[in-house]
Amino acid sequence: FLPQVDSANAGRVLASDAAVFLKKSGLTDLVLGKIWDLADTDGKGILNKQEFFVALRLVACAQNGLDVSLNSLNLPVPPPRFTDTSSPLLLSGTASSDLPWAVKLEDKVKYDAIFDSLNPVNGLLSGDKVKPVLLNSKLPVDILGRVWELSDIDRDGMLDRDEFAVAMFLVYCALEKEPVPMSLPAALVPPSKRKPLSVPGAMPLIPSSASTKESHQSLPPVGILAAKTPLTQ
């Protein structure tokens, strides 16, 4: 990975170069910021080779649902995945379009029934309609926020039938004490949304801090659960 972000071969990686590269991991800016802070130990905005490898290791931890912390560095995890079809080195779930969907058919039938009972409009459910279902699981608000963020794959603040199935799948995983991943595994992406695979990895993340439109669209994950937060505090 290093030659791709250290084109000058100086043995170090600048923050600007690393940011563009790390965004291809599909992780949220919040998680990537935490990874950078942990890796850039002296706060200079530059990573040496060892610090860059720490960042890659933390990306792999986050992608596999582990805590982004230095304690996770020694845990066994698969190599990090990055979406960049132009590079043979950056293989992100090769042939992921051929992967069977993690949501089983019999479960999908149940999730579809719940979806239809919530009165979708034009095949979509708003955050207000999904919120009670999520809160009913009694899962922590931060976990439910991540479930929403992962399941709203096209970032439109609404869930269609397949996205709702992803949300339900993640909720049931969390209820079984399985960690909710930081980024959506390739096998969980609905087949209907797999064609532009390289787009979701790059599009929502890069403009999210700069574009007001994009930041507005990222509000539903927080807003959907905000009503619950004051009660817990």
C-alpha positions as CSV (number, residue, x, y, z in Angstrom):
1,F,0.0,0.0,0.0
2,L,2.8,2.4,0.9
3,P,4.1,3.2,-2.6
4,Q,0.6,4.3,-3.6
5,V,0.5,7.1,-1.0
6,D,4.3,7.8,-0.9
7,S,4.9,8.6,-4.6
8,A,8.1,10.5,-3.7
9,N,9.4,7.4,-1.9
10,A,10.3,9.6,1.1
11,G,9.3,7.0,3.6
12,R,6.5,9.2,5.0
13,V,2.9,9.9,4.2
14,L,1.3,13.4,4.3
15,A,-2.1,13.9,5.9
16,S,-3.7,15.0,2.6
17,D,-2.4,12.0,0.6
18,A,-3.4,9.6,3.4
19,A,-6.9,11.1,3.7
20,V,-7.7,10.4,0.0
21,F,-6.4,6.9,0.3
22,L,-8.0,6.0,3.7
23,K,-11.4,7.2,2.5
24,K,-11.4,4.3,0.1
25,S,-11.8,2.0,3.1
26,G,-15.5,2.9,3.3
27,L,-15.2,4.0,6.9
28,T,-16.9,7.2,8.2
29,D,-14.9,10.4,8.5
30,L,-15.4,10.2,12.3
31,V,-13.7,6.7,12.5
32,L,-11.0,7.7,10.1
33,G,-10.2,10.8,12.2
34,K,-9.8,8.6,15.3
35,I,-7.5,6.3,13.3
36,W,-5.4,9.2,12.2
37,D,-5.1,10.6,15.7
38,L,-4.0,7.2,17.1
39,A,-1.4,6.7,14.2
40,D,0.0,10.2,14.1
41,T,1.5,9.9,17.6
42,D,3.4,13.2,17.6
43,G,0.6,15.2,15.9
44,K,2.8,16.5,13.0
45,G,0.3,15.6,10.3
46,I,2.8,13.1,8.7
47,L,3.0,9.4,9.2
48,N,6.2,7.5,8.9
49,K,6.2,3.9,7.6
50,Q,5.5,2.3,11.0
51,E,2.7,4.8,11.8
52,F,1.2,4.2,8.4
53,F,1.1,0.5,9.1
54,V,-0.6,1.2,12.4
55,A,-3.3,3.2,10.5
56,L,-3.8,0.3,8.1
57,R,-4.1,-2.1,11.0
58,L,-6.7,0.1,12.7
59,V,-8.7,0.3,9.4
60,A,-8.8,-3.5,9.3
61,C,-9.9,-3.6,13.0
62,A,-12.7,-1.1,12.2
63,Q,-13.8,-3.0,9.1
64,N,-14.2,-6.1,11.2
65,G,-16.2,-4.6,14.0
66,L,-13.4,-4.2,16.5
67,D,-12.7,-1.2,18.6
68,V,-10.5,1.5,17.1
69,S,-7.9,1.5,19.8
70,L,-4.2,0.6,20.2
71,N,-5.4,-2.5,22.3
72,S,-6.9,-3.9,19.1
73,L,-3.6,-3.8,17.2
74,N,-2.5,-7.3,18.3
75,L,-5.8,-9.0,17.5
76,P,-5.9,-11.3,14.5
77,V,-7.8,-9.5,11.6
78,P,-7.9,-9.9,7.8
79,P,-6.0,-7.3,5.8
80,P,-7.8,-4.0,5.3
81,R,-10.0,-3.6,2.2
82,F,-10.1,-0.6,-0.1
83,T,-12.3,0.2,-3.0
84,D,-10.3,1.1,-6.0
85,T,-10.9,-1.0,-9.1
86,S,-8.0,0.7,-11.0
87,S,-5.4,-0.9,-8.8
88,P,-4.7,-4.6,-8.7
89,L,-3.3,-4.2,-5.2
90,L,-6.5,-2.7,-3.6
91,L,-8.8,-5.6,-3.8
92,S,-12.1,-4.9,-2.0
93,G,-14.2,-8.0,-1.9
94,T,-13.2,-9.3,-5.3
95,A,-16.2,-10.4,-7.3
96,S,-18.4,-9.1,-4.5
97,S,-21.2,-8.8,-7.0
98,D,-21.2,-12.7,-7.1
99,L,-21.4,-13.0,-3.3
100,P,-24.6,-14.5,-1.9
101,W,-26.5,-11.9,0.1
102,A,-26.1,-12.4,3.9
103,V,-29.8,-11.8,4.4
104,K,-31.5,-15.2,4.0
105,L,-34.7,-15.5,1.9
106,E,-36.8,-16.7,4.9
107,D,-35.6,-13.7,7.0
108,K,-36.2,-11.3,4.1
109,V,-39.9,-12.4,3.9
110,K,-40.2,-11.5,7.6
111,Y,-38.5,-8.1,7.2
112,D,-40.6,-7.4,4.1
113,A,-43.8,-8.0,6.2
114,I,-42.6,-5.5,8.8
115,F,-41.6,-3.0,6.1
116,D,-45.1,-3.2,4.5
117,S,-46.8,-2.8,7.9
118,L,-45.0,0.6,8.3
119,N,-46.9,2.1,5.4
120,P,-44.0,2.9,3.0
121,V,-44.5,5.8,0.6
122,N,-43.3,5.1,-3.0
123,G,-41.5,2.1,-1.7
124,L,-39.5,4.1,0.9
125,L,-39.7,4.5,4.7
126,S,-38.7,7.8,6.4
127,G,-36.5,7.9,9.5
128,D,-39.5,8.8,11.6
129,K,-41.2,5.5,10.6
130,V,-38.1,3.4,11.1
131,K,-37.1,5.0,14.4
132,P,-39.8,3.3,16.6
133,V,-38.8,-0.2,15.2
134,L,-35.1,0.4,16.0
135,L,-35.8,1.8,19.5
136,N,-38.0,-1.2,20.2
137,S,-34.9,-3.4,20.1
138,K,-33.7,-1.6,23.3
139,L,-30.2,-1.5,21.8
140,P,-27.9,1.5,22.8
141,V,-28.6,4.6,20.8
142,D,-25.0,4.8,19.4
143,I,-25.4,1.2,18.0
144,L,-28.8,2.1,16.4
145,G,-27.2,5.2,14.9
146,R,-24.6,3.0,13.2
147,V,-27.2,0.6,12.1
148,W,-29.1,3.4,10.3
149,E,-25.9,4.8,8.8
150,L,-24.9,1.4,7.4
151,S,-28.3,0.5,6.1
152,D,-29.1,3.9,4.4
153,I,-26.7,2.8,1.6
154,D,-27.6,5.5,-0.9
155,R,-27.6,8.2,1.8
156,D,-31.0,9.6,1.0
157,G,-32.4,9.6,4.5
158,M,-34.9,6.9,3.6
159,L,-34.8,3.1,3.6
160,D,-36.1,1.1,0.7
161,R,-37.2,-2.6,1.1
162,D,-33.6,-4.0,0.7
163,E,-32.0,-1.3,3.0
164,F,-34.6,-2.0,5.6
165,A,-33.7,-5.7,5.5
166,V,-30.1,-4.8,6.1
167,A,-31.1,-2.7,9.1
168,M,-33.2,-5.5,10.6
169,F,-30.3,-8.0,9.9
170,L,-27.9,-5.7,11.8
171,V,-30.3,-5.2,14.7
172,Y,-30.8,-9.0,15.1
173,C,-27.0,-9.5,15.0
174,A,-26.5,-6.9,17.7
175,L,-29.2,-8.6,19.8
176,E,-27.2,-11.8,19.5
177,K,-24.3,-9.9,20.9
178,E,-22.4,-9.8,17.6
179,P,-20.6,-6.5,17.0
180,V,-22.1,-4.1,14.4
181,P,-19.4,-3.5,11.8
182,M,-18.0,0.0,11.2
183,S,-18.5,-0.4,7.5
184,L,-20.9,-2.6,5.6
185,P,-19.4,-5.9,4.6
186,A,-19.6,-6.7,0.9
187,A,-21.8,-9.7,1.6
188,L,-24.4,-7.5,3.3
189,V,-24.7,-5.0,0.4
190,P,-28.1,-5.9,-1.3
191,P,-27.6,-7.3,-4.8
192,S,-29.8,-4.5,-6.1
193,K,-27.1,-2.0,-4.9
194,R,-23.9,-3.7,-5.9
195,K,-23.3,-2.5,-9.5
196,P,-21.8,0.8,-8.7
197,L,-19.6,-0.8,-6.0
198,S,-16.8,1.7,-6.3
199,V,-19.2,4.7,-6.0
200,P,-20.5,4.2,-2.4
201,G,-17.0,3.9,-1.1
202,A,-15.9,7.2,-2.5
203,M,-18.9,9.4,-3.0
204,P,-20.6,9.9,0.4
205,L,-17.3,10.1,2.3
206,I,-15.3,12.6,0.3
207,P,-17.8,15.5,0.1
208,S,-19.3,14.9,3.5
209,S,-17.3,17.6,5.3
210,A,-17.2,20.1,2.5
211,S,-20.7,19.9,0.9
212,T,-23.6,21.4,2.8
213,K,-26.0,19.3,0.8
214,E,-24.2,16.1,1.8
215,S,-23.9,17.2,5.5
216,H,-27.6,17.8,5.5
217,Q,-28.2,14.4,4.1
218,S,-26.1,12.8,6.9
219,L,-28.4,14.3,9.6
220,P,-31.0,11.6,9.7
221,P,-28.8,9.0,11.4
222,V,-28.4,11.3,14.3
223,G,-31.8,13.0,14.1
224,I,-33.6,9.7,14.0
225,L,-32.5,8.8,17.5
226,A,-31.9,12.2,19.0
227,A,-35.2,12.1,20.8
228,K,-34.1,9.2,22.9
229,T,-30.8,10.7,24.0
230,P,-32.0,13.4,26.4
231,L,-34.0,10.8,28.3
232,T,-30.9,8.7,28.9
233,Q,-28.9,11.7,30.0
